[in-house]
Amino acid sequence: MSGLFAHVNDATEQALTHNGFTNCTTNGQRCCGALHAHAGDLESARALARENIVAFEHTFASTPDALVVVNAAGCGAMLKQYGHLLHDDPHFAERAQRLADRTRDVSELLASVGPVAGPRRLDERVTHDPPCHQMHAQRIVRPPVQLLSAIPGIDLVPLEDADQCCGSAGIYNLVEPDTSDAVLAPKLARIKESHAELVATGNPGCLMQLGAGLLLEKSDVRAVHPIELLAATYR
């Protein structure tokens, strides 16, 4: 996210601040390990998880009510699975579960307080494609829709077969590109049928997969993160 989607991180910070949250920095945090786990390298995933647990424990010590807020569904799902990932590690099992219990998807957190939108209208036709790691892994369904519905001016239209994968699936689009493209094709067709101008999804893999597919189709539809749209109302 920091490399390719720094603007989404900026929008996330802006939205959290506007909704009454105080942002703090956790030094020493690393990749969550999701891509390593997807590739079957569980030992590297566990090593990264341990480093993150230690890093966030320092933040929790100085800010006891702190939560870990994630704007990438795949990372959020991974962090929430740390307890399972390290369940047989006597030094980290309980600590891993404590971190998992304090992890929130950004839409999950903002939906719990509103969210509050800004004064600017966004007169756009938007459809929402929920990432699998958000809908199926974390069971987060309503919060992203609540976030989008709070934005003034948006025409939020349903996406048929929204519960189906876009074909990104972690690193699946890299290791099985032909099958991934076949999974993506009906998703692009459903987006076209929605007549949306924007498709909102809360995961970097899905943003890149949908964005690439739309680009290759020479479509005018853009893939955006929901938090970008909420933050745009504050400007």
FIKOLGU-548766 format. One record per residue: residue number from 1; x, y, z of N, C-alpha, C in turn. Coordinates in nm, 2 decimals, always signed. Layout:
BEGIN
NUM,X,Y,Z,X,Y,Z,X,Y,Z
...
END
This chain:
BEGIN
1,+0.08,-0.12,+0.00,+0.00,+0.00,+0.00,+0.09,+0.13,+0.00
2,+0.19,+0.13,+0.08,+0.28,+0.25,+0.08,+0.35,+0.27,-0.05
3,+0.38,+0.16,-0.12,+0.45,+0.18,-0.25,+0.36,+0.22,-0.36
4,+0.25,+0.15,-0.39,+0.17,+0.18,-0.50,+0.04,+0.26,-0.47
5,+0.00,+0.26,-0.35,-0.12,+0.32,-0.31,-0.11,+0.42,-0.19
6,+0.00,+0.50,-0.20,+0.03,+0.60,-0.09,-0.09,+0.70,-0.08
7,-0.15,+0.73,-0.19,-0.27,+0.82,-0.19,-0.38,+0.76,-0.11
8,-0.40,+0.63,-0.11,-0.50,+0.57,-0.03,-0.47,+0.57,+0.12
9,-0.34,+0.56,+0.15,-0.30,+0.58,+0.29,-0.33,+0.72,+0.34
10,-0.30,+0.82,+0.25,-0.33,+0.95,+0.28,-0.48,+0.98,+0.31
11,-0.56,+0.92,+0.22,-0.70,+0.94,+0.23,-0.75,+0.87,+0.36
12,-0.69,+0.76,+0.39,-0.73,+0.68,+0.51,-0.70,+0.77,+0.64
13,-0.59,+0.83,+0.64,-0.55,+0.91,+0.76,-0.64,+1.03,+0.76
14,-0.67,+1.09,+0.65,-0.76,+1.21,+0.65,-0.90,+1.17,+0.70
15,-0.95,+1.06,+0.65,-1.09,+1.02,+0.69,-1.10,+0.98,+0.84
16,-0.99,+0.91,+0.89,-0.99,+0.88,+1.03,-0.99,+1.01,+1.12
17,-0.90,+1.10,+1.08,-0.89,+1.23,+1.15,-1.02,+1.30,+1.15
18,-1.09,+1.31,+1.03,-1.21,+1.38,+1.02,-1.32,+1.32,+1.10
19,-1.31,+1.19,+1.13,-1.41,+1.12,+1.21,-1.38,+1.10,+1.35
20,-1.28,+1.18,+1.40,-1.25,+1.19,+1.54,-1.15,+1.09,+1.60
21,-1.08,+1.03,+1.51,-0.97,+0.94,+1.56,-0.83,+1.01,+1.55
22,-0.75,+0.97,+1.64,-0.61,+1.02,+1.64,-0.52,+0.92,+1.58
23,-0.44,+0.95,+1.48,-0.35,+0.86,+1.42,-0.22,+0.86,+1.49
24,-0.16,+0.74,+1.52,-0.03,+0.73,+1.57,+0.05,+0.63,+1.49
25,+0.18,+0.65,+1.50,+0.27,+0.57,+1.42,+0.33,+0.45,+1.50
26,+0.34,+0.34,+1.43,+0.40,+0.22,+1.49,+0.53,+0.19,+1.42
27,+0.64,+0.22,+1.49,+0.77,+0.20,+1.43,+0.81,+0.05,+1.43
28,+0.88,+0.00,+1.32,+0.92,-0.13,+1.32,+0.83,-0.23,+1.26
29,+0.71,-0.19,+1.22,+0.62,-0.29,+1.16,+0.67,-0.33,+1.02
30,+0.63,-0.45,+0.98,+0.68,-0.51,+0.86,+0.56,-0.55,+0.77
31,+0.59,-0.61,+0.66,+0.48,-0.67,+0.58,+0.40,-0.77,+0.67
32,+0.28,-0.78,+0.65,+0.19,-0.86,+0.73,+0.22,-1.01,+0.71
33,+0.27,-1.05,+0.60,+0.30,-1.19,+0.57,+0.20,-1.26,+0.49
34,+0.10,-1.19,+0.44,-0.01,-1.26,+0.37,+0.04,-1.32,+0.24
35,+0.12,-1.25,+0.16,+0.17,-1.30,+0.04,+0.26,-1.42,+0.06
36,+0.33,-1.42,+0.17,+0.42,-1.53,+0.20,+0.33,-1.66,+0.23
37,+0.22,-1.63,+0.30,+0.13,-1.74,+0.34,+0.06,-1.79,+0.21
38,+0.02,-1.70,+0.12,-0.04,-1.74,+0.00,+0.05,-1.83,-0.08
39,+0.18,-1.81,-0.08,+0.28,-1.88,-0.15,+0.32,-2.01,-0.08
40,+0.27,-2.03,+0.04,+0.30,-2.15,+0.11,+0.43,-2.14,+0.20
41,+0.48,-2.02,+0.21,+0.60,-2.00,+0.29,+0.55,-1.95,+0.43
42,+0.50,-2.05,+0.51,+0.44,-2.01,+0.64,+0.55,-1.97,+0.74
43,+0.67,-2.02,+0.73,+0.77,-1.99,+0.82,+0.81,-1.84,+0.81
44,+0.82,-1.79,+0.69,+0.84,-1.65,+0.67,+0.73,-1.56,+0.72
45,+0.60,-1.61,+0.70,+0.48,-1.54,+0.74,+0.49,-1.53,+0.90
46,+0.52,-1.64,+0.96,+0.53,-1.64,+1.11,+0.63,-1.55,+1.16
47,+0.75,-1.55,+1.09,+0.86,-1.46,+1.13,+0.81,-1.31,+1.13
48,+0.75,-1.28,+1.02,+0.70,-1.14,+1.00,+0.59,-1.11,+1.11
49,+0.50,-1.20,+1.13,+0.40,-1.18,+1.23,+0.46,-1.15,+1.37
50,+0.56,-1.23,+1.41,+0.63,-1.20,+1.54,+0.69,-1.06,+1.54
51,+0.75,-1.02,+1.44,+0.81,-0.88,+1.43,+0.70,-0.78,+1.45
52,+0.58,-0.80,+1.38,+0.47,-0.70,+1.39,+0.41,-0.70,+1.53
53,+0.40,-0.82,+1.59,+0.34,-0.83,+1.73,+0.43,-0.74,+1.82
54,+0.56,-0.76,+1.82,+0.65,-0.69,+1.90,+0.64,-0.54,+1.88
55,+0.63,-0.50,+1.75,+0.62,-0.36,+1.71,+0.49,-0.29,+1.77
56,+0.38,-0.36,+1.74,+0.25,-0.31,+1.79,+0.24,-0.31,+1.94
57,+0.30,-0.40,+2.01,+0.30,-0.41,+2.15,+0.36,-0.28,+2.21
58,+0.46,-0.22,+2.15,+0.51,-0.09,+2.19,+0.41,+0.02,+2.18
59,+0.33,+0.02,+2.07,+0.23,+0.12,+2.06,+0.12,+0.10,+2.16
60,+0.08,-0.03,+2.19,-0.03,-0.06,+2.28,+0.02,-0.02,+2.43
61,+0.15,-0.03,+2.45,+0.20,+0.01,+2.58,+0.18,+0.16,+2.61
62,+0.21,+0.24,+2.51,+0.20,+0.38,+2.52,+0.06,+0.44,+2.50
63,-0.02,+0.36,+2.42,-0.15,+0.40,+2.38,-0.25,+0.28,+2.41
64,-0.29,+0.26,+2.53,-0.37,+0.14,+2.57,-0.49,+0.12,+2.49
65,-0.56,+0.22,+2.44,-0.68,+0.20,+2.36,-0.66,+0.20,+2.21
66,-0.54,+0.19,+2.17,-0.51,+0.19,+2.02,-0.56,+0.07,+1.95
67,-0.61,+0.09,+1.83,-0.65,-0.02,+1.74,-0.56,-0.02,+1.62
68,-0.55,-0.13,+1.55,-0.47,-0.14,+1.43,-0.57,-0.13,+1.31
69,-0.56,-0.03,+1.23,-0.66,+0.00,+1.13,-0.60,-0.04,+0.99
70,-0.67,-0.12,+0.91,-0.61,-0.17,+0.79,-0.70,-0.13,+0.67
71,-0.64,-0.08,+0.57,-0.72,-0.04,+0.45,-0.69,-0.14,+0.33
72,-0.63,-0.25,+0.36,-0.61,-0.36,+0.26,-0.67,-0.49,+0.32
73,-0.78,-0.53,+0.25,-0.85,-0.64,+0.30,-0.77,-0.77,+0.33
74,-0.68,-0.80,+0.23,-0.59,-0.91,+0.25,-0.50,-0.90,+0.37
75,-0.45,-0.78,+0.40,-0.37,-0.76,+0.52,-0.45,-0.77,+0.64
76,-0.57,-0.72,+0.64,-0.66,-0.72,+0.76,-0.69,-0.87,+0.79
77,-0.72,-0.95,+0.69,-0.76,-1.09,+0.71,-0.64,-1.16,+0.77
78,-0.52,-1.13,+0.72,-0.40,-1.19,+0.77,-0.37,-1.16,+0.92
79,-0.38,-1.03,+0.95,-0.36,-0.99,+1.09,-0.46,-1.05,+1.19
80,-0.59,-1.06,+1.14,-0.69,-1.12,+1.22,-0.67,-1.28,+1.24
81,-0.58,-1.33,+1.15,-0.55,-1.48,+1.16,-0.42,-1.51,+1.24
82,-0.36,-1.40,+1.29,-0.23,-1.42,+1.36,-0.24,-1.52,+1.47
83,-0.36,-1.52,+1.55,-0.38,-1.61,+1.65,-0.37,-1.76,+1.61
84,-0.43,-1.78,+1.49,-0.42,-1.92,+1.43,-0.29,-1.95,+1.38
85,-0.22,-1.85,+1.31,-0.09,-1.87,+1.25,+0.01,-1.91,+1.36
86,+0.00,-1.85,+1.48,+0.10,-1.88,+1.58,+0.04,-1.95,+1.70
87,-0.06,-2.03,+1.68,-0.13,-2.10,+1.79,-0.05,-2.20,+1.87
88,+0.06,-2.25,+1.80,+0.14,-2.35,+1.88,+0.27,-2.29,+1.92
89,+0.28,-2.15,+1.92,+0.40,-2.09,+1.96,+0.38,-2.04,+2.11
90,+0.45,-2.10,+2.20,+0.42,-2.07,+2.34,+0.45,-1.93,+2.38
91,+0.54,-1.86,+2.31,+0.58,-1.73,+2.34,+0.49,-1.62,+2.27
92,+0.42,-1.66,+2.17,+0.35,-1.56,+2.09,+0.20,-1.59,+2.07
93,+0.15,-1.71,+2.11,+0.02,-1.74,+2.07,-0.08,-1.64,+2.13
94,-0.08,-1.61,+2.26,-0.17,-1.52,+2.33,-0.15,-1.38,+2.28
95,-0.02,-1.34,+2.26,+0.01,-1.21,+2.21,-0.04,-1.19,+2.07
96,-0.04,-1.29,+1.99,-0.09,-1.29,+1.85,-0.24,-1.27,+1.85
97,-0.31,-1.34,+1.94,-0.45,-1.32,+1.94,-0.49,-1.18,+1.99
98,-0.42,-1.13,+2.08,-0.45,-0.99,+2.13,-0.44,-0.89,+2.01
99,-0.33,-0.91,+1.93,-0.32,-0.82,+1.82,-0.44,-0.84,+1.72
100,-0.47,-0.96,+1.69,-0.58,-1.00,+1.60,-0.71,-0.93,+1.65
101,-0.73,-0.93,+1.78,-0.86,-0.88,+1.84,-0.86,-0.73,+1.83
102,-0.75,-0.66,+1.81,-0.75,-0.52,+1.80,-0.73,-0.47,+1.66
103,-0.75,-0.56,+1.57,-0.74,-0.52,+1.42,-0.88,-0.49,+1.37
104,-0.89,-0.38,+1.29,-1.01,-0.34,+1.23,-0.99,-0.30,+1.08
105,-1.08,-0.35,+0.99,-1.08,-0.29,+0.86,-1.12,-0.14,+0.87
106,-1.07,-0.06,+0.79,-1.11,+0.09,+0.80,-1.25,+0.11,+0.79
107,-1.32,+0.04,+0.70,-1.46,+0.05,+0.68,-1.54,+0.01,+0.80
108,-1.49,-0.10,+0.87,-1.55,-0.15,+0.99,-1.55,-0.05,+1.10
109,-1.43,+0.02,+1.11,-1.42,+0.12,+1.22,-1.50,+0.24,+1.19
110,-1.50,+0.29,+1.07,-1.57,+0.41,+1.03,-1.72,+0.39,+1.04
111,-1.77,+0.27,+1.00,-1.91,+0.24,+1.00,-1.96,+0.24,+1.15
112,-1.87,+0.22,+1.24,-1.91,+0.21,+1.38,-1.94,+0.35,+1.44
113,-1.89,+0.46,+1.37,-1.91,+0.59,+1.42,-1.99,+0.68,+1.32
114,-2.04,+0.62,+1.21,-2.11,+0.70,+1.12,-2.11,+0.64,+0.98
115,-2.01,+0.68,+0.90,-1.91,+0.78,+0.91,-1.96,+0.92,+0.88
116,-1.88,+1.02,+0.91,-1.92,+1.16,+0.88,-1.85,+1.19,+0.75
117,-1.93,+1.24,+0.65,-1.88,+1.28,+0.52,-1.86,+1.43,+0.53
118,-1.79,+1.48,+0.43,-1.76,+1.63,+0.42,-1.87,+1.69,+0.34
119,-1.86,+1.82,+0.31,-1.96,+1.90,+0.24,-1.96,+1.88,+0.09
120,-1.86,+1.83,+0.04,-1.85,+1.82,-0.11,-1.93,+1.70,-0.16
121,-2.01,+1.73,-0.26,-2.09,+1.62,-0.33,-2.00,+1.55,-0.43
122,-2.03,+1.42,-0.45,-1.96,+1.35,-0.55,-2.07,+1.29,-0.64
123,-2.10,+1.36,-0.75,-2.21,+1.31,-0.83,-2.16,+1.21,-0.93
124,-2.14,+1.09,-0.88,-2.08,+0.98,-0.95,-2.17,+0.85,-0.94
125,-2.18,+0.77,-1.04,-2.25,+0.64,-1.03,-2.14,+0.54,-0.99
126,-2.16,+0.48,-0.87,-2.06,+0.39,-0.82,-2.12,+0.25,-0.79
127,-2.04,+0.15,-0.82,-2.07,+0.02,-0.77,-1.96,-0.04,-0.69
128,-2.00,-0.13,-0.60,-1.90,-0.18,-0.50,-1.88,-0.33,-0.52
129,-1.75,-0.36,-0.54,-1.71,-0.50,-0.55,-1.63,-0.54,-0.43
130,-1.69,-0.61,-0.34,-1.62,-0.65,-0.21,-1.51,-0.75,-0.23
131,-1.39,-0.72,-0.18,-1.28,-0.82,-0.19,-1.32,-0.94,-0.11
132,-1.27,-1.06,-0.16,-1.30,-1.18,-0.10,-1.24,-1.19,+0.04
133,-1.12,-1.13,+0.06,-1.06,-1.13,+0.20,-1.14,-1.04,+0.29
134,-1.23,-0.95,+0.24,-1.31,-0.87,+0.33,-1.44,-0.94,+0.35
135,-1.51,-0.98,+0.25,-1.64,-1.04,+0.26,-1.64,-1.19,+0.32
136,-1.55,-1.27,+0.26,-1.55,-1.41,+0.30,-1.46,-1.44,+0.41
137,-1.34,-1.38,+0.42,-1.25,-1.41,+0.52,-1.28,-1.34,+0.65
138,-1.32,-1.21,+0.64,-1.35,-1.13,+0.76,-1.49,-1.12,+0.79
139,-1.58,-1.16,+0.70,-1.72,-1.15,+0.72,-1.77,-1.00,+0.73
140,-1.70,-0.91,+0.66,-1.74,-0.77,+0.66,-1.81,-0.74,+0.53
141,-1.94,-0.72,+0.55,-2.03,-0.70,+0.43,-2.09,-0.56,+0.43
142,-2.16,-0.52,+0.53,-2.23,-0.39,+0.53,-2.14,-0.27,+0.55
143,-2.03,-0.27,+0.63,-1.96,-0.15,+0.66,-1.91,-0.07,+0.53
144,-1.85,-0.14,+0.43,-1.81,-0.06,+0.31,-1.93,+0.00,+0.24
145,-2.04,-0.06,+0.24,-2.16,-0.01,+0.18,-2.21,+0.11,+0.26
146,-2.21,+0.10,+0.39,-2.24,+0.21,+0.48,-2.15,+0.33,+0.45
147,-2.02,+0.31,+0.44,-1.93,+0.41,+0.41,-1.96,+0.48,+0.28
148,-1.99,+0.41,+0.17,-2.02,+0.47,+0.04,-2.15,+0.54,+0.05
149,-2.25,+0.48,+0.12,-2.38,+0.54,+0.13,-2.39,+0.67,+0.20
150,-2.28,+0.70,+0.28,-2.28,+0.82,+0.35,-2.23,+0.94,+0.27
151,-2.18,+0.91,+0.15,-2.11,+1.01,+0.07,-2.22,+1.09,-0.01
152,-2.23,+1.22,+0.01,-2.34,+1.30,-0.06,-2.32,+1.30,-0.21
153,-2.43,+1.27,-0.28,-2.44,+1.28,-0.42,-2.41,+1.15,-0.49
154,-2.36,+1.05,-0.43,-2.32,+0.92,-0.49,-2.45,+0.84,-0.53
155,-2.45,+0.79,-0.65,-2.55,+0.70,-0.69,-2.50,+0.56,-0.68
156,-2.52,+0.49,-0.57,-2.46,+0.36,-0.54,-2.55,+0.25,-0.60
157,-2.50,+0.18,-0.70,-2.58,+0.08,-0.77,-2.52,-0.06,-0.74
158,-2.61,-0.16,-0.72,-2.56,-0.29,-0.69,-2.48,-0.36,-0.81
159,-2.39,-0.45,-0.77,-2.32,-0.52,-0.87,-2.36,-0.67,-0.86
160,-2.41,-0.72,-0.97,-2.45,-0.86,-0.98,-2.33,-0.95,-0.96
161,-2.35,-1.06,-0.88,-2.24,-1.15,-0.85,-2.13,-1.09,-0.78
162,-2.16,-0.99,-0.70,-2.05,-0.92,-0.63,-1.98,-1.01,-0.53
163,-2.03,-1.12,-0.49,-1.97,-1.21,-0.40,-1.87,-1.30,-0.47
164,-1.86,-1.29,-0.60,-1.76,-1.37,-0.68,-1.62,-1.31,-0.69
165,-1.52,-1.39,-0.69,-1.38,-1.34,-0.69,-1.35,-1.27,-0.83
166,-1.27,-1.17,-0.82,-1.23,-1.10,-0.94,-1.11,-1.17,-1.01
167,-1.05,-1.27,-0.95,-0.94,-1.34,-1.01,-0.80,-1.30,-0.96
168,-0.80,-1.20,-0.87,-0.67,-1.16,-0.82,-0.62,-1.27,-0.72
169,-0.70,-1.29,-0.61,-0.68,-1.40,-0.52,-0.54,-1.41,-0.47
170,-0.49,-1.31,-0.40,-0.36,-1.31,-0.35,-0.26,-1.30,-0.46
171,-0.18,-1.41,-0.49,-0.09,-1.41,-0.60,-0.13,-1.50,-0.71
172,-0.26,-1.54,-0.71,-0.31,-1.63,-0.81,-0.30,-1.58,-0.95
173,-0.32,-1.44,-0.96,-0.31,-1.38,-1.10,-0.17,-1.38,-1.15
174,-0.07,-1.40,-1.07,+0.07,-1.41,-1.11,+0.11,-1.55,-1.15
175,+0.06,-1.65,-1.07,+0.10,-1.79,-1.09,+0.01,-1.86,-1.19
176,-0.12,-1.82,-1.20,-0.21,-1.88,-1.30,-0.28,-1.77,-1.38
177,-0.21,-1.69,-1.46,-0.27,-1.58,-1.52,-0.39,-1.61,-1.62
178,-0.38,-1.72,-1.69,-0.49,-1.75,-1.78,-0.62,-1.78,-1.71
179,-0.61,-1.86,-1.60,-0.73,-1.89,-1.52,-0.78,-1.76,-1.45
180,-0.69,-1.68,-1.41,-0.72,-1.56,-1.34,-0.80,-1.46,-1.44
181,-0.75,-1.46,-1.56,-0.82,-1.37,-1.66,-0.96,-1.43,-1.69
182,-0.98,-1.56,-1.69,-1.11,-1.62,-1.71,-1.20,-1.59,-1.60
183,-1.15,-1.58,-1.48,-1.24,-1.54,-1.36,-1.27,-1.39,-1.37
184,-1.18,-1.31,-1.41,-1.20,-1.17,-1.42,-1.31,-1.13,-1.53
185,-1.31,-1.21,-1.64,-1.40,-1.17,-1.75,-1.54,-1.14,-1.71
186,-1.61,-1.24,-1.64,-1.75,-1.21,-1.60,-1.76,-1.09,-1.50
187,-1.66,-1.07,-1.42,-1.66,-0.96,-1.33,-1.67,-0.83,-1.41
188,-1.58,-0.82,-1.51,-1.58,-0.70,-1.60,-1.71,-0.68,-1.67
189,-1.77,-0.79,-1.71,-1.90,-0.78,-1.78,-2.01,-0.73,-1.68
190,-2.01,-0.77,-1.56,-2.11,-0.73,-1.46,-2.09,-0.58,-1.43
191,-1.96,-0.53,-1.43,-1.93,-0.39,-1.40,-1.99,-0.31,-1.52
192,-1.97,-0.36,-1.64,-2.02,-0.29,-1.76,-2.17,-0.28,-1.76
193,-2.23,-0.39,-1.72,-2.38,-0.39,-1.71,-2.43,-0.29,-1.60
194,-2.36,-0.26,-1.50,-2.40,-0.17,-1.40,-2.41,-0.03,-1.44
195,-2.34,+0.00,-1.55,-2.33,+0.14,-1.60,-2.26,+0.24,-1.50
196,-2.18,+0.18,-1.41,-2.11,+0.26,-1.31,-2.00,+0.34,-1.38
197,-1.97,+0.45,-1.32,-1.85,+0.53,-1.36,-1.73,+0.49,-1.28
198,-1.75,+0.44,-1.16,-1.64,+0.40,-1.07,-1.68,+0.26,-1.00
199,-1.58,+0.18,-0.99,-1.60,+0.06,-0.91,-1.51,+0.06,-0.79
200,-1.57,+0.05,-0.67,-1.50,+0.07,-0.54,-1.47,-0.07,-0.48
201,-1.34,-0.09,-0.44,-1.30,-0.21,-0.38,-1.19,-0.18,-0.28
202,-1.19,-0.25,-0.17,-1.10,-0.22,-0.06,-0.98,-0.31,-0.04
203,-0.91,-0.34,-0.15,-0.79,-0.43,-0.15,-0.70,-0.40,-0.26
204,-0.57,-0.38,-0.24,-0.48,-0.35,-0.35,-0.48,-0.45,-0.47
205,-0.48,-0.58,-0.43,-0.48,-0.68,-0.54,-0.60,-0.67,-0.63
206,-0.72,-0.64,-0.57,-0.84,-0.63,-0.64,-0.84,-0.50,-0.73
207,-0.78,-0.39,-0.67,-0.77,-0.26,-0.74,-0.69,-0.28,-0.86
208,-0.58,-0.35,-0.85,-0.49,-0.37,-0.97,-0.55,-0.47,-1.07
209,-0.61,-0.57,-1.02,-0.67,-0.67,-1.11,-0.79,-0.60,-1.19
210,-0.88,-0.54,-1.12,-0.99,-0.47,-1.19,-0.94,-0.36,-1.28
211,-0.84,-0.28,-1.22,-0.79,-0.17,-1.30,-0.72,-0.21,-1.43
212,-0.65,-0.32,-1.42,-0.58,-0.37,-1.54,-0.68,-0.42,-1.64
213,-0.79,-0.49,-1.59,-0.89,-0.54,-1.68,-0.97,-0.43,-1.75
214,-1.00,-0.33,-1.68,-1.07,-0.22,-1.73,-0.99,-0.14,-1.84
215,-0.86,-0.13,-1.81,-0.77,-0.06,-1.90,-0.75,-0.13,-2.03
216,-0.74,-0.27,-2.02,-0.72,-0.35,-2.14,-0.85,-0.35,-2.22
217,-0.97,-0.33,-2.16,-1.09,-0.32,-2.23,-1.12,-0.18,-2.29
218,-1.02,-0.09,-2.25,-1.04,+0.05,-2.29,-1.17,+0.11,-2.24
219,-1.20,+0.07,-2.11,-1.32,+0.12,-2.04,-1.29,+0.25,-1.98
220,-1.39,+0.34,-1.97,-1.38,+0.46,-1.90,-1.40,+0.45,-1.74
221,-1.44,+0.33,-1.70,-1.46,+0.30,-1.56,-1.33,+0.30,-1.49
222,-1.32,+0.36,-1.37,-1.20,+0.36,-1.29,-1.23,+0.28,-1.16
223,-1.12,+0.21,-1.12,-1.12,+0.13,-0.99,-1.06,+0.22,-0.88
224,-1.14,+0.24,-0.77,-1.09,+0.32,-0.66,-1.12,+0.25,-0.53
225,-1.05,+0.30,-0.43,-1.07,+0.25,-0.29,-1.19,+0.33,-0.23
226,-1.28,+0.27,-0.16,-1.39,+0.35,-0.10,-1.35,+0.46,-0.02
227,-1.24,+0.45,+0.05,-1.19,+0.55,+0.14,-1.15,+0.68,+0.06
228,-1.10,+0.66,-0.06,-1.07,+0.77,-0.15,-1.19,+0.86,-0.17
229,-1.31,+0.80,-0.19,-1.43,+0.87,-0.22,-1.48,+0.95,-0.10
230,-1.47,+0.88,+0.02,-1.51,+0.95,+0.14,-1.42,+1.07,+0.17
231,-1.28,+1.05,+0.15,-1.19,+1.16,+0.18,-1.21,+1.27,+0.08
232,-1.25,+1.24,-0.04,-1.27,+1.35,-0.14,-1.38,+1.45,-0.10
233,-1.47,+1.41,-0.01,-1.58,+1.50,+0.03,-1.53,+1.60,+0.13
234,-1.41,+1.59,+0.18,-1.36,+1.68,+0.28,-1.29,+1.80,+0.21
235,-1.26,+1.78,+0.08,-1.18,+1.89,+0.01,-1.27,+2.00,-0.04
END
